[in-house]
Amino acid sequence: MSAAAEPLRVTGVVSHVQWPVIIAGAVGAAGVSFTLHAFAAGVGLAVASTAPTWRDSSWGLWLLSGLYLLFVALCAFGVGGYIAGRMRARLGLDAREMEFRDGLHGLMVWALAILITGLLALGAAAVGSTAIAPSGGASQSVAGENVIASELDELFRGTRVITDITYRRAEAGRILLKSSSHKGVPDEDRRYLGTLVAAATGITLDDADARVSRVIDESATELKRARTAAVLQAFFIGAALLVGAAVAWFAACEGGRDRELDRIPVWDWSFRRR
């Protein structure tokens, strides 16, 4: 009868940082995160509202989105950290030193996964901006138009057929964005915008001024909500990433303990031994 095989341990000079397991953990974390985001997109759960503005978002949606980001961080970085800790080589070190190194590898999985995600997001943003790059210079709309898109649509509604209103929309958008400032839209800009609306839509100047005043108030509300949503979104993402760092550390330590004990904690294959 042969003796039980001893656990394989690496001897000799070994790098303190084992990049293969870190990369494997980061890839695993990215895969779990992408899968969960795909499900969330399918059910309509996202940090941003699907509407062109934030008018139909609510505190409940923002809170649910924040909890969702925390859930993704727990799952993704937990899996990635556990993969790194479980697959790391046995070095025959002191138990506390081994656990500390496992935790550091989990933390590096967290950092690498964030770096990969950031690079992918940056690339996607660059491709998107190139695809919609303005070809007419100042005649194109401003970047903030999506926040007040509905207000701009209402602003130029009329009976006249407008062949090319792109530049005027961009100009009106720049004026309406002033509604979120401390001083608001200056009277001169209000009068000019009223004249512009009257000329573009064919309504009377008084009706145009009334429409401008209403749309300026609506734009100020929408811009305030968009700013609040952006702050909450950044806070939720930051909180989720901090939680993810802790989860990756402890998951890697747990993976290291299971590695040392040759334990499979997730599933039980005992039914195959019957």
Buried (B, 14 or more C-beta within 10 A) or exposed (E): EEEEEEEEEEEEEEEEEBEEBBBBBBBBBBEBBEEBBEEBEEEEBBBEBEEBBBEEBEEEBBEEBBEBBBBBBBBBBBBBBBBBBBBBBEBEEEEEEBBBBBBBBBBBBBBBBBEBBEEEEEEEEEEEEEEEEEEEEEBBBBEBBBBBBBBBEBBBEBEEEBEEBEBBBBBBBBBBBBBBEEEBBEEEBBEBBBBBBBBBBEBEEEBBBEBBBEBBBBBBBBBEBBEBBBEBBEEBBEBBBEBBBBBBBBBBBBBBBBBBEEEEEEEEEEEEEE
